[in-house]
Amino acid sequence: MHHVSIRQEIIDRVVARRGRLRWFDTLHAKRTALIVIDMQDTFCAPGSPAEVAASRDIVPPINLVAKGLRERGGKVVFVLHANSQFGERSDWELFFNHVVDGAVRQKTIESLSPGHQQVWRGLDRSNDDITVFKNRYSALISNASNLERILRNLDIDTVLIAGTKTNVCCESTARDAMMLDFKVVMLSDCCAALSDDEHRATLETIIQQFGDVMTGPEALEAMDRAS
């Protein structure tokens, strides 16, 4: 888990501009979904091709928020990443040809092939939880998944972002959620990156432009204030 916080200079900047740090004083649980991103073998398993070691440390905080949200009437959505292969080609050629190479590329292709995705062991599941598959960093960019349609149909207007990497798929999804007029809360203790610096950079970007930053317990407290 990352033990960093938003720098005071960023807090001062935000308060000077909008008069307060928090975006949201209250959250309405029944209109809230916890979006747990990419918590699967590819990113969580030791020795995996895209391992984020800190992702294993955020399992207990995610479970705490998921349990609390379910009890308050909200939804939990697990978003897993998968990319299809068509012979020598894939549905995301730009990524596989320029971001990963050699043995890492092949291991990543195999790991992300449809049918290999399962929610990371240790994460608590409920029969009412939803699983969504995406094929791009953001789960909300056009044609990447059906997450937006699911959220709209469930009358969800607030998303809590958890999972890995903080600064890649979590941040990408958070940015697009705000662009689509969802209220966004990045859960600082429920996201994991490859370094403290990358994790904090995303928190500071989100709090300034895209949504709130809270810990899991703080988000649950905001729901209780609304009720």
ZIPERA-V398441 format. One record per pair of residues at least 12 apart in sequence whose ideal C-beta (glycine too) atoms are under 10 Angstrom apart, sorted by the first residue. I is the first residue (numbers start at 1). J is the second residue. If there is no record, write none. Layout:
# ZIPERA-V398441
I&J + I&J
This chain:
# ZIPERA-V398441
1&54 + 1&55 + 1&56 + 1&57 + 1&58 + 1&59 + 1&60 + 1&61 + 1&188 + 1&189 + 1&190 + 1&191 + 1&192 + 1&199 + 2&54 + 2&57 + 2&58 + 2&166 + 2&188 + 2&189 + 2&191 + 2&192 + 2&193 + 2&195 + 2&196 + 2&197 + 2&198 + 2&199 + 2&200 + 2&203 + 3&189 + 3&196 + 3&199 + 4&188 + 4&195 + 4&196 + 4&197 + 4&199 + 4&200 + 4&201 + 4&203 + 4&204 + 5&188 + 5&200 + 5&203 + 5&204 + 5&213 + 6&21 + 6&188 + 6&200 + 6&203 + 6&204 + 6&206 + 6&207 + 6&208 + 6&213 + 7&200 + 7&203 + 7&204 + 9&204 + 10&200 + 10&203 + 10&204 + 10&205 + 10&207 + 10&208 + 11&204 + 11&207 + 13&204 + 13&207 + 13&208 + 14&204 + 14&207 + 14&208 + 14&209 + 17&208 + 18&208 + 21&207 + 21&212 + 21&213 + 22&185 + 22&207 + 22&212 + 22&213 + 22&214 + 22&218 + 22&222 + 23&178 + 23&183 + 23&184 + 23&185 + 23&206 + 23&207 + 23&210 + 23&211 + 23&212 + 23&213 + 23&214 + 24&158 + 24&183 + 24&184 + 24&185 + 24&211 + 24&212 + 24&214 + 24&219 + 24&222 + 24&226 + 25&212 + 25&222 + 25&225 + 25&226 + 26&221 + 26&222 + 26&223 + 26&224 + 26&225 + 26&226 + 26&227 + 27&69 + 27&72 + 27&74 + 27&157 + 27&158 + 27&160 + 27&183 + 27&185 + 27&212 + 27&214 + 27&218 + 27&219 + 27&220 + 27&221 + 27&222 + 27&223 + 27&224 + 27&225 + 27&226 + 27&227 + 28&72 + 28&73 + 28&74 + 28&156 + 28&157 + 28&158 + 28&183 + 28&222 + 28&223 + 28&226 + 28&227 + 29&68 + 29&69 + 29&70 + 29&71 + 29&72 + 29&73 + 29&74 + 29&75 + 29&158 + 29&219 + 29&220 + 29&222 + 29&223 + 29&224 + 29&226 + 29&227 + 30&69 + 30&72 + 30&73 + 30&74 + 30&75 + 30&154 + 30&155 + 30&156 + 30&158 + 30&223 + 30&226 + 30&227 + 31&73 + 31&74 + 31&75 + 31&151 + 31&154 + 31&155 + 31&156 + 31&157 + 31&158 + 31&183 + 31&226 + 32&69 + 32&72 + 32&73 + 32&74 + 32&75 + 32&156 + 32&157 + 32&158 + 32&159 + 32&160 + 32&183 + 32&185 + 32&219 + 32&222 + 32&223 + 32&226 + 33&69 + 33&74 + 33&75 + 33&76 + 33&77 + 33&130 + 33&147 + 33&150 + 33&151 + 33&154 + 33&156 + 33&157 + 33&158 + 33&159 + 33&160 + 33&161 + 33&182 + 34&62 + 34&65 + 34&66 + 34&68 + 34&69 + 34&70 + 34&74 + 34&75 + 34&76 + 34&77 + 34&78 + 34&129 + 34&158 + 34&159 + 34&160 + 34&161 + 34&162 + 34&163 + 34&185 + 34&187 + 34&190 + 34&216 + 34&219 + 35&75 + 35&76 + 35&77 + 35&78 + 35&79 + 35&130 + 35&132 + 35&139 + 35&140 + 35&147 + 35&151 + 35&156 + 35&159 + 35&160 + 35&161 + 35&162 + 35&163 + 35&170 + 35&173 + 35&174 + 35&177 + 35&182 + 35&184 + 35&187 + 36&58 + 36&62 + 36&63 + 36&65 + 36&66 + 36&76 + 36&77 + 36&78 + 36&79 + 36&80 + 36&119 + 36&120 + 36&123 + 36&129 + 36&131 + 36&160 + 36&161 + 36&162 + 36&163 + 36&164 + 36&170 + 36&187 + 36&190 + 36&191 + 37&77 + 37&78 + 37&79 + 37&80 + 37&81 + 37&132 + 37&134 + 37&137 + 37&138 + 37&139 + 37&161 + 37&162 + 37&163 + 37&164 + 37&165 + 37&166 + 37&168 + 37&169 + 37&170 + 37&171 + 37&172 + 37&173 + 37&174 + 37&191 + 38&50 + 38&52 + 38&55 + 38&78 + 38&79 + 38&80 + 38&81 + 38&117 + 38&120 + 38&134 + 38&137 + 38&139 + 38&163 + 38&164 + 38&165 + 38&168 + 38&169 + 38&170 + 38&173 + 38&192 + 39&52 + 39&55 + 39&56 + 39&58 + 39&59 + 39&62 + 39&78 + 39&79 + 39&80 + 39&118 + 39&119 + 39&120 + 39&121 + 39&122 + 39&123 + 39&162 + 39&163 + 39&164 + 39&190 + 39&192 + 40&55 + 40&78 + 40&79 + 40&80 + 40&81 + 40&82 + 40&111 + 40&112 + 40&116 + 40&117 + 40&118 + 40&119 + 40&120 + 40&123 + 40&163 + 40&164 + 41&80 + 41&111 + 41&112 + 41&116 + 41&117 + 41&118 + 41&119 + 41&120 + 41&121 + 42&80 + 42&81 + 42&82 + 42&107 + 42&108 + 42&110 + 42&111 + 42&112 + 42&116 + 42&117 + 42&120 + 42&164 + 43&55 + 43&56 + 43&80 + 43&81 + 43&111 + 43&120 + 43&163 + 43&164 + 43&165 + 43&168 + 43&169 + 43&192 + 44&56 + 44&58 + 44&59 + 44&119 + 44&120 + 44&121 + 44&122 + 44&123 + 44&163 + 44&164 + 44&192 + 45&111 + 45&120 + 45&121 + 47&107 + 48&107 + 48&108 + 48&111 + 49&100 + 49&103 + 49&104 + 49&105 + 49&106 + 49&107 + 49&108 + 49&109 + 49&110 + 49&111 + 49&112 + 50&81 + 50&99 + 50&100 + 50&104 + 50&107 + 50&108 + 50&111 + 50&112 + 50&164 + 50&165 + 50&168 + 50&194 + 51&164 + 51&194 + 52&163 + 52&164 + 52&165 + 52&166 + 52&168 + 52&191 + 52&192 + 52&193 + 52&194 + 53&164 + 53&192 + 53&194 + 54&164 + 54&165 + 54&166 + 54&191 + 54&192 + 54&193 + 54&194 + 54&195 + 54&196 + 54&199 + 55&120 + 55&163 + 55&164 + 55&165 + 55&166 + 55&191 + 55&192 + 55&193 + 55&194 + 56&120 + 56&121 + 56&122 + 56&164 + 56&192 + 57&189 + 57&192 + 58&120 + 58&123 + 58&162 + 58&163 + 58&164 + 58&166 + 58&187 + 58&189 + 58&190 + 58&191 + 58&192 + 58&216 + 59&120 + 59&121 + 59&122 + 59&123 + 59&124 + 59&190 + 59&192 + 60&122 + 60&123 + 60&124 + 60&189 + 60&190 + 60&216 + 61&162 + 61&187 + 61&188 + 61&189 + 61&190 + 61&191 + 61&215 + 61&216 + 61&217 + 62&76 + 62&78 + 62&120 + 62&122 + 62&123 + 62&124 + 62&160 + 62&162 + 62&163 + 62&187 + 62&189 + 62&190 + 62&191 + 62&192 + 62&216 + 63&122 + 63&123 + 63&124 + 63&125 + 63&190 + 63&216 + 64&124 + 64&189 + 64&190 + 64&215 + 64&216 + 64&217 + 64&220 + 65&160 + 65&162 + 65&187 + 65&189 + 65&190 + 65&214 + 65&215 + 65&216 + 65&217 + 65&219 + 65&220 + 66&78 + 66&123 + 66&124 + 66&125 + 66&126 + 66&129 + 66&160 + 66&162 + 66&190 + 66&216 + 67&124 + 67&126 + 67&220 + 68&216 + 68&217 + 68&219 + 68&220 + 68&221 + 68&223 + 68&224 + 69&160 + 69&216 + 69&219 + 69&220 + 69&223 + 70&124 + 70&126 + 70&128 + 70&129 + 71&220 + 71&223 + 72&220 + 72&223 + 72&224 + 72&226 + 72&227 + 73&223 + 73&227 + 74&154 + 74&156 + 74&158 + 74&160 + 74&220 + 74&223 + 75&126 + 75&128 + 75&129 + 75&130 + 75&150 + 75&151 + 75&154 + 75&156 + 75&159 + 76&123 + 76&124 + 76&125 + 76&126 + 76&128 + 76&129 + 76&130 + 76&131 + 76&160 + 76&162 + 77&129 + 77&130 + 77&131 + 77&132 + 77&139 + 77&147 + 77&150 + 77&151 + 77&154 + 77&156 + 77&159 + 77&160 + 78&117 + 78&118 + 78&119 + 78&120 + 78&123 + 78&125 + 78&129 + 78&130 + 78&131 + 78&132 + 78&133 + 78&162 + 78&163 + 79&119 + 79&130 + 79&131 + 79&132 + 79&133 + 79&134 + 79&138 + 79&139 + 79&140 + 79&144 + 79&145 + 79&147 + 79&161 + 79&162 + 79&163 + 79&169 + 79&170 + 79&173 + 80&112 + 80&114 + 80&116 + 80&117 + 80&118 + 80&119 + 80&120 + 80&131 + 80&132 + 80&133 + 80&134 + 80&139 + 80&145 + 80&163 + 81&111 + 81&112 + 81&117 + 81&133 + 81&134 + 81&135 + 81&136 + 81&137 + 81&139 + 81&144 + 81&145 + 81&169 + 82&111 + 82&112 + 82&113 + 82&114 + 82&115 + 82&116 + 82&117 + 82&133 + 82&134 + 82&135 + 82&145 + 83&95 + 83&96 + 83&108 + 83&109 + 83&111 + 83&112 + 83&113 + 83&114 + 83&133 + 83&134 + 83&135 + 83&136 + 84&112 + 84&113 + 84&114 + 84&135 + 85&109 + 85&110 + 85&112 + 85&113 + 85&114 + 90&109 + 90&112 + 90&113 + 90&135 + 91&114 + 91&135 + 91&136 + 92&112 + 92&135 + 92&136 + 92&137 + 92&144 + 95&108 + 95&112 + 95&135 + 95&136 + 95&137 + 96&108 + 96&109 + 96&112 + 112&135 + 114&133 + 114&135 + 117&131 + 117&133 + 118&131 + 119&131 + 120&163 + 120&164 + 123&162 + 123&163 + 130&147 + 130&150 + 130&151 + 130&154 + 132&144 + 132&145 + 132&146 + 132&147 + 132&149 + 132&150 + 132&151 + 133&145 + 133&146 + 133&147 + 134&146 + 134&147 + 134&169 + 134&172 + 134&173 + 136&169 + 136&172 + 136&173 + 136&176 + 137&165 + 137&168 + 137&169 + 137&170 + 137&171 + 137&172 + 137&173 + 137&175 + 137&176 + 138&168 + 138&169 + 138&170 + 138&171 + 138&172 + 138&173 + 138&174 + 138&175 + 138&176 + 138&177 + 138&179 + 139&159 + 139&161 + 139&163 + 139&169 + 139&170 + 139&172 + 139&173 + 139&176 + 139&177 + 140&159 + 140&172 + 140&173 + 140&174 + 140&175 + 140&176 + 140&177 + 140&178 + 140&179 + 140&180 + 140&182 + 141&172 + 141&173 + 141&175 + 141&176 + 141&179 + 142&176 + 144&172 + 144&173 + 144&176 + 145&173 + 147&159 + 147&173 + 147&176 + 147&177 + 148&176 + 148&177 + 148&180 + 148&182 + 151&177 + 151&180 + 151&182 + 152&180 + 152&182 + 156&182 + 156&183 + 157&181 + 157&182 + 157&183 + 158&177 + 158&182 + 158&183 + 158&184 + 158&185 + 158&211 + 158&212 + 158&219 + 158&222 + 158&223 + 159&173 + 159&174 + 159&177 + 159&178 + 159&180 + 159&182 + 159&183 + 159&184 + 159&185 + 159&186 + 159&211 + 160&174 + 160&183 + 160&184 + 160&185 + 160&186 + 160&187 + 160&190 + 160&211 + 160&212 + 160&214 + 160&216 + 160&219 + 160&220 + 160&223 + 161&173 + 161&174 + 161&177 + 161&184 + 161&185 + 161&186 + 161&187 + 161&190 + 161&191 + 161&202 + 161&206 + 161&210 + 161&211 + 161&213 + 162&185 + 162&186 + 162&187 + 162&188 + 162&189 + 162&190 + 162&191 + 162&192 + 162&216 + 162&219 + 163&187 + 163&190 + 163&191 + 163&192 + 164&190 + 164&191 + 164&192 + 164&193 + 164&194 + 164&199 + 165&191 + 165&192 + 165&193 + 165&194 + 165&198 + 165&199 + 165&202 + 166&186 + 166&187 + 166&188 + 166&190 + 166&191 + 166&192 + 166&193 + 166&194 + 166&195 + 166&198 + 166&199 + 166&200 + 166&201 + 166&202 + 166&203 + 166&206 + 167&191 + 167&193 + 167&194 + 167&195 + 167&197 + 167&198 + 167&199 + 167&200 + 167&201 + 167&202 + 167&203 + 167&205 + 168&193 + 168&194 + 168&198 + 168&202 + 169&191 + 170&186 + 170&187 + 170&190 + 170&191 + 170&192 + 170&193 + 170&199 + 170&202 + 170&206 + 171&186 + 171&191 + 171&193 + 171&198 + 171&201 + 171&202 + 171&203 + 171&205 + 171&206 + 171&210 + 172&202 + 173&186 + 174&186 + 174&191 + 174&202 + 174&205 + 174&206 + 174&210 + 174&211 + 174&213 + 175&202 + 175&205 + 175&206 + 175&209 + 175&210 + 175&211 + 176&210 + 177&210 + 177&211 + 178&206 + 178&209 + 178&210 + 178&211 + 179&210 + 182&211 + 183&211 + 183&212 + 184&206 + 184&210 + 184&211 + 184&212 + 184&213 + 185&206 + 185&211 + 185&212 + 185&213 + 185&214 + 185&216 + 185&218 + 185&219 + 185&222 + 186&202 + 186&203 + 186&205 + 186&206 + 186&207 + 186&210 + 186&211 + 186&212 + 186&213 + 186&214 + 186&219 + 187&212 + 187&213 + 187&214 + 187&215 + 187&216 + 187&217 + 187&218 + 187&219 + 188&200 + 188&202 + 188&203 + 188&206 + 188&207 + 188&213 + 188&214 + 188&215 + 188&216 + 188&218 + 189&214 + 189&215 + 189&216 + 189&217 + 189&218 + 189&219 + 190&214 + 190&215 + 190&216 + 190&219 + 191&203 + 191&213
